[in-house]
């Protein structure tokens, strides 16, 4: 992915103006840039969905624990 540096920079800019936890965004960025850079590999799309679901569930659980 040749546009990864631009995506990372955009995400950093958006983080400054959001209420999202930086760690969650970094986890998602890692998934799409490092762990699953291509969805052409058999099974990677489903694994990516599962990983994203886990990150969201963890975020919700953490938010509920720390209102």
C-alpha positions as a Python dict, from the first residue, in 0.01 Angstrom:
ca = {
    (1, 'X'): (0, 0, 0),
    (2, 'X'): (173, 311, -118),
    (3, 'X'): (-73, 545, 53),
    (4, 'X'): (-15, 412, 406),
    (5, 'X'): (190, 714, 524),
    (6, 'X'): (-89, 946, 407),
    (7, 'X'): (-350, 735, 585),
    (8, 'X'): (-147, 734, 905),
    (9, 'X'): (-107, 1112, 892),
    (10, 'X'): (-478, 1163, 829),
    (11, 'X'): (-566, 939, 1122),
    (12, 'X'): (-330, 1130, 1352),
    (13, 'X'): (-493, 1457, 1249),
    (14, 'X'): (-841, 1319, 1307),
    (15, 'X'): (-744, 1179, 1646),
    (16, 'X'): (-657, 1525, 1772),
    (17, 'X'): (-1017, 1635, 1712),
    (18, 'X'): (-1195, 1324, 1838),
    (19, 'X'): (-1294, 1159, 2162),
    (20, 'X'): (-1164, 821, 2045),
    (21, 'X'): (-891, 647, 2237),
    (22, 'X'): (-565, 658, 2047),
    (23, 'X'): (-496, 292, 2127),
    (24, 'X'): (-808, 174, 1948),
    (25, 'X'): (-723, 364, 1635),
    (26, 'X'): (-368, 236, 1643),
    (27, 'X'): (-496, -122, 1674),
    (28, 'X'): (-725, -75, 1374),
    (29, 'X'): (-450, 89, 1174),
    (30, 'X'): (-219, -203, 1254),
    (31, 'X'): (-480, -449, 1131),
    (32, 'X'): (-524, -286, 790),
    (33, 'X'): (-162, -188, 730),
    (34, 'X'): (35, -474, 884),
    (35, 'X'): (-172, -779, 971),
    (36, 'X'): (-412, -773, 673),
    (37, 'X'): (-259, -547, 406),
    (38, 'X'): (-441, -747, 139),
    (39, 'X'): (-779, -911, 157),
    (40, 'X'): (-688, -1128, -140),
    (41, 'X'): (-550, -1397, 91),
    (42, 'X'): (-807, -1667, 162),
    (43, 'X'): (-979, -1609, 495),
    (44, 'X'): (-822, -1273, 566),
    (45, 'X'): (-1146, -1078, 526),
    (46, 'X'): (-1324, -1290, 788),
    (47, 'X'): (-1026, -1273, 1024),
    (48, 'X'): (-1013, -895, 982),
    (49, 'X'): (-1383, -870, 1065),
    (50, 'X'): (-1332, -1083, 1376),
    (51, 'X'): (-1038, -871, 1490),
    (52, 'X'): (-1230, -547, 1435),
    (53, 'X'): (-1526, -689, 1627),
    (54, 'X'): (-1295, -779, 1916),
    (55, 'X'): (-1147, -429, 1925),
    (56, 'X'): (-1494, -272, 1929),
    (57, 'X'): (-1616, -508, 2201),
    (58, 'X'): (-1311, -429, 2412),
    (59, 'X'): (-1366, -57, 2361),
    (60, 'X'): (-1731, -80, 2465),
    (61, 'X'): (-1646, -289, 2768),
    (62, 'X'): (-1376, -46, 2872),
    (63, 'X'): (-1610, 252, 2821),
    (64, 'X'): (-1879, 85, 3032),
    (65, 'X'): (-1625, 16, 3308),
    (66, 'X'): (-1502, 377, 3305),
    (67, 'X'): (-1806, 599, 3237),
}
